[in-house]
Structures are given as structure tokens and as C-alpha cells.
Amino acid sequence: MRQRWQDAADAIRRRMHKLSLQSRLVVAYALLILIPSTLLSAYLYTDIRSSYIEDARVKSNYLMQSEKQVIVNQIETMERAAQLPLSDQNVRRYLTEESDPSTAELVDFNNTAYVNLARIQINNPAILHLRLYTANERNYEIWPVIYRESRIAKQPWFSLVKGLGDRQAWYFQPYEARQDVGGAENDPPKLSLLREVNLPADTHTGTVQVDMRLDQFSPRTFGELQEEGSQMLLVTADNVYTRLEEASLPPDSPAIAYAVSRLRGLRGEGDTHPVEDGFFRYEQGGESYLMMYTPVDRMDAYLLNAVSLEKVLKDLNRTRSMLIYANIGFILVLALLTYILNSFILKNLKQLADAMKQVRKGELQPSLRISGGGEIGDLARHFNKMTLTINELIAEAVRKQALMKEAELRTLYNQIDSHFLYNTLENIKMLAEIEDQRRISDALTSLGGMMRYNFKWTGEYVKLKDEIRHIENYIEVMNIRFDAPIELSCDIPKAYLELEILKMTLQPVVENSVKHAWQHFGEQERRQFRIEVREAEESKIEIRMTDNGAGLDERRLAELNEEIRSAEGNGPGAAYTGVKLGGIGLRNVHQRIRLFYGEEYGLSLESGEGAYTSVVLTIPKVLLTGGGE
């Protein structure tokens, strides 16, 4: 497969090479427009599709939440109706009579407790029936509320009541034949709330049944309020309920079966965590549905809203077709216009190509003459300027080469002078060793290393370890002045010894401390100088050089920092900071760092009066892998 694609790409490439420049430009322009327009169209289509589906989801979710609120309200109504008979002391006393009630007691019960029971149903029109089934053989039936429990012994839901205790059960009844209970022959489809009466506790006394029509319990699920293209269903642990007449999605359809399977898998066995609202897509056999659900916890059920996306997808397909036709028409018009315009443009372009061929042969005199403006005219003028610039660069390169030769000769002359100085120092060193002046010999060795480092200036950058070696030589020479030598300590990670640093950056700082930091120290007092290198932030290195000298107060410190950053060389702190030390002072170090590295790098001072002075250099993190200098 990969080879086939490779062969096809090679064939297209060969075909393109055979086309004229004009044809290739037409193809290129068409592709340049086709690819972005296709991507834009795809993005717009995806965005419109998401928007359509999201609008359908929001609308359907609103309807589902409204229906859920209706169901919750009806559940509360049924629960209150079931609780009221159990809370009436007269009813409780009547159910637990151990002897036949007298006529006066029956009349009193009928005028008080029974009236209250009947009023419950009257005050709640949504309740179809409120029935109290008594297991006490001494109780009389008072239709249509109080019945003997023997009448419902054969009802399929009666087995659910025994053992309920304080719990309640729900039973869906598509219809009920009522041969044993007075009234019409059949009830409409309804939902029953069942509660067991235990008086006293753990003693079965009777059953409370509250019935409500399904089309009133959930009008959109069981009534005629179903939205076009949608179907609401009530999913319990063991069944699925909806309006079967004219149902767009019957409970046994594959889509509903899949949705029910997912809903029942949301909560595992023994899982008591609440399930939140959600939705998912179902697609199979060209059908697409948006399945939305919300839990009805008080019934241990789910309200499912299945929304068909057929109409939405039809509108989307129509939009997609319009985008495709618009792109095709746009590309055809663009190709025609491009072909016509290129025929005018390429005439002058050919003249420009011929002039470039002459330049390639070495003819650098600008001789291109193209009338008119536009891009080709500008290109011709720039081409003429380019040939002039090339001539100037060639001449400048020749001049630079001559200057480099002169600089090489001057460097050779300086090396001859430096060799003379090295040889002279070496002779003095040998004389000191003969006279057994070891200290003088060591100082001359360090001085020779410093001179060699200073004279050997082959570039602006060196490694940090070379600068540190130079500082060590400098301190060795300076220690001749003091009885107690300067103690140099370094805290530098090994990897940072290869850092790139400007040559002669550290010596002015050390020289500044030697001249000014320890002016008031006695000969035997310890003079300490410490160099620390740390990574300040990403791609930045901080070199901190600290002496244990007299330090500065806050006012003088601020003046010195300002002096280092100023453009003028003299100021209040010039004497201490060594702004001019043989032409290389702290301010010059700061300016060199900013010149070579950028404005965000440089030098700053920190100090504690009577304790220390720190000079902090900030440079970029660049590791050298070449030679020493």
C-alpha cells in the first residue's frame, strides 16, 4: 500500500515537471486556496454540527428536567397521601380493634376518620385511588377506601408488600381488572405506591395503596405531549415503561435496549453513590439518536429521553453540500482568473530570468530594463540594486582581506615583543631560584602566566576555567604585599567551568577588592575572596564574587550601582568601584557584557556595611566545547 502511494506521488511529480510555469502556477494557486478553504469548510461544518446537536441536547434536557420535576412533585403527592392514614390515630385504633365496634363507634369513625381519608383524594385530583386494605377480620369495609385485605391476596403486586416494613414499593399496572374491588371494570394505566401497615411494629396489619394515572404521573412519558422525533421512557431495574401507542421507539428496539443496558450498568451492585445526569450517542444502521438520562432516585429509576437526530443530520447534510459546491465553483473561477493574469505577468518574468542567467555567468552590471510597475517592476529594480550591492560587497571583502593581512603582521610583531618579555622574566626567575628566592620565583611564574594570558588575545570569549586560572595568578602576585595572603575560594560546579565568558571580565572585580576593600585591615587580618557560580533562571548564569572587606552603606551602594549603569565615567563612587582601572573598570565590564550579550545582562553590586561587598555578573548560559581561548 505504501509503495502504491509512493508511485502515485512520483507520477504526479513527473507530470508537474512537464507542465509550463503558467500551468504550475494555476495548480499551485488552486491548491493554496483549496486546502485552506477545505479546512475552513470542514471546521465550519464541524462547528455547525456541534452547534445543532448541542441545541438539540439543551432543548431536550430542558424538557427532560421539566418532566423530572413533574414526576418528583407527583411522587411527593403520593407519599403524603400514603402517610396521612398511618398518622391518623383514629385509623390506627380502628385497624387494631380486638372486638367488634359498636354502631356508635362506626358512625363516629365514618364521620371523622373516614371523612379525612376521603378528603385526601378530593384535595388531590391527580390521585386516582386511595385504598386501605385491613387484615383485621373485625374491621368493616367502607367503600371506596377501606377493604378487606383478602380481596387483593391474588393480585400480582401483593407479594411485594409483605416484609416492606418502613419502606415503600412502586408497581406499574398497564390496566387492572377489578372484579374484587368495587368500581368500573378496568382502570386506565396507572402507577401504585404500596406501603405495609405494621401496628404494632413487626406485626402486619394491612396495606396502603395510592394509585395515580400514568399520563398524570408523567405526561410526556405516558401522555400525548411527546415531542416530534423524541421518546421519553421510564427505566426501572426490571422493566421499561412508555406510551406504547404511536411510540417512535418501542421498548424492545435495539436503540432502547442499548440505552437501558448502559443505564443499568451505571451503578454496580452495592454502589450507593448518586448518579448524575448525562447523555450519550447511539448510531446504527443509518439511525442516530441522542440518549439523555436523569436519575429518579426516589423510585430507583431513570428518566430516559431518546431524541432522533435524523432531521438535524438532514439539515447538516444540506449545509455540507452547499459548502462543497461553493468551494468547487470558487476554485474554478480562481483557476480561470489566475491563468489569464499569469499570461500578462510571465512576459516580464522571462526577461528577469534572462538577466539572472547573465549574472550567473559573472556579468554583474545592472542592465535590466522593464517598464511599468507592479511586483515584476519592483523585482527588476531590486535585482539591479542587488547587483550593485554584490559589487560593493566584493570590494569590501577585498578591503577586509587586506586589513586582516595587516592585523596578522601586527600580531606577529607583538608576539615577537612578548617573547622577549617572556624570556626576560624567565631569566629573572632562574636568577631568583639560584639565589633561593622561592617566593620571588613563584611570583614571577604567576606574573608570566598573567602576561601570557593578556598578550594571547585571539578572541573575545574564553572558558570560565581560564579566567579563574588568571585570577589565581593575579592573587599570587598580589600576595607579595601582605603578610597574611588573600584566601581565594571557589564554589563552581564542574560543568560550569566550560562556560563562555568575555575575556578579562573577572580581573577588574578582584583588582577593585584588592585596592579598596581591605584598606583598613591590619597586615595579619584575614583577607577572603569567594567566587560562586549558580544558574539564576533558565539560560542565565549568575557569577557572585564576594570579599570580606569594609562594605558600603545603603546610600553609597545605590550611588555606585547608578554610576556603573550611567553613561559617564566619573561620579561619586568612581574611587571605590574602580570605574577607571587601566581602561577596564566595573562600569566598562558592565558595558562590555551588555554590548556582547544584550540589555538583560550586566553587573550589579550588593553590600553589607562592615561585612562584605558582592559583585554579581549575569551572563547567558553558553558552554564552549573548543579550545581554551
C-alpha positions in Angstrom: 0.0 0.0 0.0 2.8 2.4 0.9 4.6 1.6 -2.4 1.4 2.4 -4.3 1.2 5.8 -2.7 4.8 6.4 -3.4 4.4 5.5 -7.1 1.3 7.8 -7.4 3.3 10.7 -5.8 6.2 10.2 -8.2 3.8 10.1 -11.2 2.2 13.4 -10.0 5.7 15.0 -9.6 6.8 14.0 -13.1 3.5 15.3 -14.5 4.0 18.6 -12.8 7.6 18.9 -14.1 6.3 18.6 -17.7 3.8 21.5 -17.2 4.6 25.1 -18.1 5.3 27.6 -15.4 1.9 29.2 -16.1 0.1 25.9 -15.6 2.0 25.1 -12.5 1.1 28.5 -11.0 -2.5 27.8 -11.7 -2.3 24.5 -10.0 -0.4 26.0 -7.1 -2.9 28.8 -6.6 -5.8 26.4 -6.8 -4.2 24.2 -4.1 -3.3 27.1 -2.0 -7.0 28.2 -1.9 -8.4 24.7 -2.0 -6.6 23.4 1.1 -7.4 26.3 3.4 -11.0 26.6 2.1 -11.5 22.8 2.6 -10.1 23.0 6.1 -12.2 26.1 6.8 -15.3 24.4 5.4 -14.6 21.3 7.5 -14.2 23.4 10.6 -17.4 25.3 9.9 -19.3 22.1 9.2 -18.0 20.6 12.4 -18.8 23.7 14.3 -22.3 23.9 12.9 -22.8 20.2 13.5 -21.8 20.6 17.1 -24.0 23.6 17.5 -27.0 21.8 16.0 -26.5 18.8 18.3 -25.8 21.0 21.3 -29.0 23.0 20.7 -31.0 19.7 20.4 -29.3 18.5 23.6 -30.1 21.7 25.5 -33.7 21.7 24.4 -34.2 18.1 25.2 -32.5 18.4 28.5 -34.8 21.2 29.4 -37.9 19.1 28.6 -36.5 16.2 30.5 -35.7 18.2 33.6 -39.2 19.7 33.4 -40.7 16.2 33.2 -38.5 15.1 36.1 -39.8 17.9 38.2 -43.4 16.9 37.5 -42.5 13.3 38.5 -40.9 14.4 41.7 -43.9 16.5 42.6 -46.3 13.6 41.9 -44.1 11.3 44.0 -44.3 13.7 46.9 -48.1 13.9 46.5 -48.5 10.1 46.6 -46.1 9.8 49.5 -48.0 12.3 51.5 -51.3 10.6 50.7 -49.9 7.3 51.8 -48.5 8.7 55.1 -51.7 10.5 56.2 -53.8 7.4 57.0 -50.9 6.0 59.0 -50.6 9.2 61.0 -54.4 9.3 62.0 -54.8 7.9 65.5 -58.5 7.0 64.8 -57.5 5.0 61.7 -54.7 3.2 63.7 -57.1 2.4 66.5 -59.7 1.1 64.0 -57.2 -1.2 62.3 -56.1 -2.7 65.7 -59.6 -3.3 67.2 -59.7 -6.6 69.1 -63.6 -6.6 69.3 -66.4 -5.7 67.0 -67.0 -2.0 67.1 -70.4 -0.7 68.2 -72.8 1.1 65.9 -71.9 4.4 67.6 -68.2 3.9 67.1 -68.7 3.1 63.4 -70.8 6.2 63.0 -68.2 8.3 64.8 -65.4 6.8 62.7 -67.3 7.3 59.5 -67.9 11.0 60.4 -64.3 11.7 61.4 -61.5 9.5 60.2 -63.2 8.2 57.1 -64.1 11.8 56.0 -60.5 12.7 56.4 -59.4 9.8 54.2 -61.9 10.7 51.5 -60.8 14.3 51.7 -57.3 13.3 50.8 -58.4 12.1 47.4 -60.7 15.0 46.9 -58.0 17.5 47.7 -55.5 15.8 45.3 -57.3 15.3 41.9 -54.2 13.7 40.5 -54.7 10.7 42.8 -56.8 8.0 41.2 -57.5 5.9 44.3 -56.5 5.9 48.0 -57.2 2.4 49.4 -56.6 1.0 52.8 -56.7 -2.8 53.0 -57.1 -4.2 56.5 -56.0 -7.7 57.7 -58.2 -7.4 60.8 -61.3 -9.6 60.4 -63.2 -7.4 62.9 -63.0 -4.3 60.6 -65.9 -3.4 58.3 -65.3 -2.4 54.7 -66.2 1.2 54.0 -66.2 1.8 50.3 -64.4 3.1 48.3 -61.5 3.5 50.8 -61.3 0.6 53.3 -61.4 -3.0 52.1 -60.5 -6.4 53.4 -57.0 -7.5 52.5 -58.4 -10.8 51.3 -59.6 -9.1 48.2 -56.1 -8.4 47.0 -54.5 -11.7 48.0 -54.3 -12.8 44.4 -53.0 -9.6 43.0 -49.5 -9.9 41.5 -48.2 -7.0 43.5 -49.4 -8.2 46.9 -46.3 -10.3 47.4 -44.2 -7.1 47.2 -46.0 -5.7 50.3 -45.1 -8.4 52.8 -41.9 -7.5 54.6 -41.6 -3.9 53.4 -41.5 -2.6 56.9 -40.9 1.2 56.7 -40.0 1.0 53.0 -42.3 1.5 50.1 -42.7 -0.2 46.7 -43.8 1.0 43.3 -45.9 -1.1 40.9 -46.7 -0.2 37.3 -50.1 -1.5 36.1 -50.9 -1.1 32.4 -54.5 -2.0 33.4 -56.2 -3.7 36.3 -59.3 -6.0 36.3 -61.3 -5.1 39.4 -63.7 -7.9 39.9 -62.9 -8.0 43.6 -62.7 -4.2 44.2 -65.7 -2.1 43.5 -65.8 0.4 40.6 -65.6 0.2 36.9 -64.4 -2.9 35.2 -61.0 -1.6 34.3 -58.7 1.3 35.4 -56.6 3.3 33.0 -52.8 2.6 33.1 -51.6 3.6 36.5 -48.8 3.6 39.0 -49.3 2.3 42.5 -47.4 3.3 45.7 -47.6 0.4 48.2 -46.8 0.6 51.9 -47.2 -2.1 54.6 -49.1 -1.2 57.8 -47.4 -2.7 60.9 -49.3 -2.0 64.1 -47.6 -2.6 66.4 -44.1 -2.8 64.9 -43.3 -6.1 63.0 -47.0 -7.1 63.0 -48.6 -7.0 59.6 -51.9 -5.1 60.0 -52.8 -4.0 56.4 -51.7 -2.3 53.2 -51.9 1.2 51.9 -52.3 1.6 48.1 -52.1 5.0 46.4 -52.9 5.0 42.6 -52.2 7.6 40.0 -52.8 7.6 36.3 -49.6 7.2 34.3 -50.5 10.1 32.0 -50.8 12.4 35.0 -47.7 10.9 36.8 -45.5 11.7 33.7 -47.4 13.4 30.9 -44.6 13.4 28.4 -43.7 9.8 29.0 -47.2 8.3 29.1 -49.4 11.1 27.7 -49.8 12.8 24.4 -47.2 15.5 25.0 -44.4 13.7 23.3 -42.2 16.0 21.2 -41.8 15.1 17.5 -38.7 13.0 17.0 -38.3 12.2 20.7 -39.4 9.5 23.1 -39.4 9.6 26.9 -39.2 6.4 28.8 -39.1 5.4 32.5 -36.4 2.7 33.1 -36.6 0.7 36.3 -34.4 -2.2 37.5 -36.5 -4.8 35.8 -38.6 -3.1 33.1 -39.0 -0.1 30.7 -42.3 1.9 30.6 -43.6 4.3 28.0 -46.7 5.1 25.9 -46.9 2.2 23.5 -49.4 3.7 21.1 -47.6 5.6 18.4 -44.2 5.2 20.1 -41.4 6.1 17.7 -39.1 3.9 19.7 -40.7 0.9 21.4 -39.0 -0.5 24.4 -37.8 -3.6 22.5 -36.0 -1.6 19.8 -32.2 -2.0 19.6 -31.6 1.6 20.5 -33.6 1.4 23.7 -32.1 -1.9 24.6 -28.6 -0.5 24.3 -29.6 2.6 26.3 -31.2 0.5 29.0 -28.1 -1.7 29.2 -25.9 1.4 29.7 -28.1 2.9 32.3 -28.3 -0.3 34.4 -24.5 -0.5 34.2 -24.0 3.0 35.7 -24.4 1.7 39.2 -22.8 -1.6 40.3 -24.2 -3.9 42.9 -23.9 -2.4 46.4 -22.9 1.0 44.9 -24.7 3.8 46.8 -23.1 6.8 45.1 -25.6 9.1 43.4 -25.7 9.0 39.6 -25.6 12.4 37.8 -27.4 13.5 34.7 -25.7 12.5 31.4 -26.1 11.7 27.7 -24.5 9.6 25.0 -24.9 9.0 21.3 -26.3 5.9 19.6 -25.7 5.2 15.9 -26.5 2.1 14.0 -27.9 1.3 10.5 -28.1 4.9 9.5 -30.0 5.9 12.6 -28.6 8.4 15.1 -30.1 9.1 18.5 -29.1 11.4 21.4 -29.8 9.5 24.6 -30.2 11.7 27.6 -31.0 10.5 31.1 -31.5 11.7 34.6 -31.9 9.6 37.8 -35.2 9.5 39.7 -33.7 8.3 43.0 -36.9 8.0 45.0 -38.1 5.4 42.6 -34.7 3.9 41.9 -35.3 4.5 38.2 -34.1 6.7 35.3 -36.0 9.0 33.1 -34.6 8.5 29.5 -35.2 10.9 26.7 -34.3 9.4 23.3 -34.0 12.2 20.6 -33.8 11.3 17.0 -31.1 13.3 15.1 -32.5 12.5 11.7 -33.8 15.9 11.0 -30.7 17.6 12.4 -28.4 15.4 10.2 -30.5 16.1 7.1 -30.1 19.9 7.6 -26.4 19.3 8.2 -26.0 17.3 5.0 -27.7 20.0 3.1 -25.3 22.6 4.6 -22.3 20.3 3.7 -23.4 20.0 0.1 -23.7 23.8 -0.2 -20.2 24.2 1.2 -18.8 21.7 -1.3 -20.5 23.3 -4.3 -19.3 26.7 -3.2 -15.7 25.5 -2.9 -15.8 23.9 -6.4 -17.2 27.0 -8.0 -14.7 29.2 -6.3 -11.8 27.1 -7.3 -12.9 27.1 -11.0 -13.3 30.8 -11.1 -10.0 31.3 -9.4 -8.2 29.0 -11.8 -9.6 30.8 -14.9 -8.6 34.3 -13.5 -5.2 33.0 -12.5 -4.5 31.7 -16.0 -5.5 35.0 -17.6 -3.4 37.1 -15.2 -0.3 34.9 -15.4 -0.2 35.3 -19.2 0.5 39.0 -18.7 2.8 38.6 -15.7 5.1 36.0 -17.1 6.2 38.1 -20.1 8.3 40.4 -17.9 9.3 37.5 -15.7 11.1 35.8 -18.6 13.2 39.0 -19.2 14.1 38.9 -15.5 15.1 35.2 -15.8 17.4 36.0 -18.7 19.1 38.8 -16.7 19.7 36.3 -13.8 21.4 33.9 -16.2 23.8 36.7 -17.2 24.6 37.4 -13.5 25.2 33.7 -13.1 27.9 34.0 -15.9 29.6 36.8 -14.0 28.1 39.8 -15.7 27.2 42.0 -12.7 26.4 45.2 -14.4 22.7 46.1 -14.0 21.3 46.2 -17.4 17.7 45.0 -16.9 15.1 47.4 -18.4 11.4 46.6 -17.6 8.8 49.3 -18.0 5.8 49.6 -15.7 5.3 49.0 -12.0 3.8 46.1 -10.1 5.7 43.3 -8.5 7.8 42.4 -11.5 8.9 46.0 -11.9 9.8 46.2 -8.2 11.6 42.9 -8.6 13.6 44.2 -11.5 14.6 47.4 -9.6 15.6 45.3 -6.6 17.6 43.0 -8.9 19.5 46.0 -10.2 20.2 47.2 -6.7 21.2 43.6 -5.7 23.9 43.5 -8.4 25.2 46.9 -7.2 25.3 45.6 -3.6 27.1 42.4 -4.8 29.8 44.6 -6.4 30.1 46.7 -3.2 30.4 43.6 -1.0 33.1 42.1 -3.3 35.0 45.3 -3.0 34.5 45.4 0.8 35.6 41.8 1.1 38.8 42.6 -0.7 39.5 45.5 1.7 38.7 43.4 4.8 41.1 40.7 3.5 43.9 43.4 3.2 43.2 44.6 6.7 43.3 41.0 8.1 46.7 40.6 6.5 47.9 43.8 8.1 46.5 42.7 11.5 48.2 39.3 11.2 51.5 41.1 10.6 50.9 43.4 13.6 50.1 40.3 15.8 53.3 38.6 14.7 55.2 41.7 15.7 53.5 41.8 19.1 54.3 38.2 19.6 58.0 38.9 19.0 57.9 41.7 21.7 56.0 39.4 24.1 58.5 36.6 23.5 61.3 39.0 24.5 59.4 39.8 27.7 58.7 36.1 28.5 62.4 35.3 28.0 63.5 38.2 30.3 61.0 37.1 33.0 62.3 33.5 32.7 65.9 34.7 33.2 65.0 36.7 36.3 63.0 33.7 37.6 66.1 31.4 37.1 68.2 34.0 38.9 65.8 34.1 41.9 65.9 30.3 42.1 69.7 30.3 42.1 69.5 32.8 44.9 66.9 30.5 46.6 64.2 33.2 46.5 61.3 30.9 46.1 58.7 33.5 46.8 60.0 35.8 44.1 60.3 32.8 41.7 56.7 31.8 42.3 55.5 35.4 41.9 57.4 35.7 38.6 55.8 32.4 37.4 52.3 33.8 38.2 53.2 37.2 36.5 54.4 35.3 33.4 51.1 33.4 33.3 49.2 36.7 33.5 51.3 38.3 30.7 50.8 35.3 28.5 47.1 35.4 29.1 46.9 39.2 28.4 49.0 39.1 25.2 47.4 36.0 23.7 44.2 37.7 22.6 42.8 35.6 19.8 39.1 36.2 20.5 36.7 37.9 22.8 35.5 34.7 24.6 37.3 32.2 26.8 36.3 29.4 29.1 35.5 30.3 32.7 38.3 28.0 33.9 40.8 30.1 32.0 39.6 33.3 33.7 39.7 31.5 37.1 43.4 30.4 36.4 44.2 34.0 35.5 42.6 35.3 38.8 44.7 32.7 40.8 47.9 34.1 39.1 46.9 37.6 39.9 46.2 36.9 43.6 49.6 35.0 43.8 51.3 38.2 42.6 49.2 40.5 44.9 50.0 38.3 48.0 53.6 39.6 47.9 52.2 42.8 49.5 50.6 41.1 52.5 51.9 39.1 55.5 48.5 37.3 55.6 47.8 36.2 52.0 44.5 36.7 50.2 42.4 33.5 50.5 40.7 32.6 47.3 37.8 30.0 47.4 35.6 28.9 44.5 32.2 27.2 44.6 31.8 26.3 40.9 30.0 23.2 39.6 32.4 21.3 37.3 30.2 21.6 34.3 30.2 25.4 34.5 34.0 25.5 34.1 33.3 25.2 30.4 31.0 28.3 30.4 31.7 31.0 27.8 32.7 34.3 29.3 34.2 37.6 28.0 38.0 37.7 28.4 39.2 40.0 31.3 35.8 40.1 32.9 36.7 38.9 36.4 40.1 40.6 37.0 38.7 44.2 37.3 36.4 42.9 40.1 39.3 41.2 42.0 41.6 44.2 41.5 38.9 46.5 42.8 38.7 44.5 46.0 42.5 44.4 46.4 42.7 48.2 46.1 39.8 49.3 48.2 38.1 46.5 50.2 40.9 45.9 52.7 42.4 49.4 53.1 41.8 49.5 56.8 42.8 45.8 57.5 45.9 45.1 59.5 48.7 43.0 58.0 47.7 39.9 59.9 43.9 40.2 59.3 42.4 37.5 57.0 41.5 38.7 53.5 39.0 36.4 51.9 37.6 36.4 48.3 35.0 33.9 47.2 33.7 33.1 43.7 30.3 31.3 43.3 28.6 30.3 40.1 24.9 29.4 40.0 22.1 29.1 37.4 19.8 32.1 38.2 17.0 31.1 35.8 16.5 29.3 32.5 19.5 30.0 30.2 21.1 32.6 32.7 24.2 32.2 34.9 25.0 34.3 37.9 28.7 34.8 39.0 28.9 36.2 42.5 32.3 37.5 43.7 32.4 38.5 47.4 35.1 40.0 49.6 35.0 40.3 53.4 36.0 44.0 53.3 34.5 47.1 54.9 31.3 47.1 52.8 29.1 50.1 51.9 26.1 51.8 53.4 22.8 51.8 51.5 23.2 55.4 50.1 26.7 54.8 48.8 25.6 51.4 47.4 22.8 53.0 45.4 25.1 55.7 44.1 27.7 53.1 43.0 25.1 51.0 41.2 23.8 54.1 39.4 27.4 55.1 38.5 28.0 51.7 37.0 24.9 51.9 34.8 25.5 55.5 33.8 26.9 56.7 30.5 29.6 58.9 32.2 32.8 57.6 33.6 33.2 59.8 36.7 30.8 60.1 39.6 30.5 59.9 43.4 31.7 56.3 43.6 34.4 56.3 41.0 37.2 56.0 43.5 35.8 52.9 45.2 34.4 51.0 42.3 37.4 51.5 40.1 35.3 52.8 37.3 38.6 53.6 35.6 41.2 50.9 36.1 43.6 50.9 33.2 40.6 51.4 30.9 38.8 48.3 32.2 36.7 49.2 35.3 33.5 47.8 36.7 31.4 50.1 34.5 33.3 49.0 31.5 32.8 45.4 32.4 29.1 46.1 32.7 29.0 47.8 29.3 31.0 45.0 27.6 28.6 42.4 28.9 25.6 44.3 27.7 27.3 45.0 24.3 28.1 41.4 23.6 25.2 39.6 25.4 22.3 42.1 25.4 20.5 44.6 27.6 19.1 41.9 30.1 22.7 41.0 31.2 25.2 43.0 33.2 26.8 43.8 36.6 25.4 44.9 39.9 26.7 45.5 43.5 25.4 44.2 46.8 26.9 45.0 50.2 26.5 44.8 53.9 28.2 47.7 55.8 31.1 46.4 57.8 30.7 42.8 56.5 31.1 42.3 52.7 30.7 43.5 49.2 29.4 41.3 46.4 29.7 41.9 42.6 27.1 39.9 40.7 27.6 39.2 37.0 24.7 37.9 34.9 25.6 36.3 31.6 23.9 33.8 29.3 24.4 30.1 29.7 26.7 29.1 26.8 29.0 26.1 27.1 32.2 26.1 25.0 33.5 22.8 23.6 36.5 24.0 21.8 40.0 25.0 22.9 41.0 27.1 25.9 40.7 30.5 24.4 
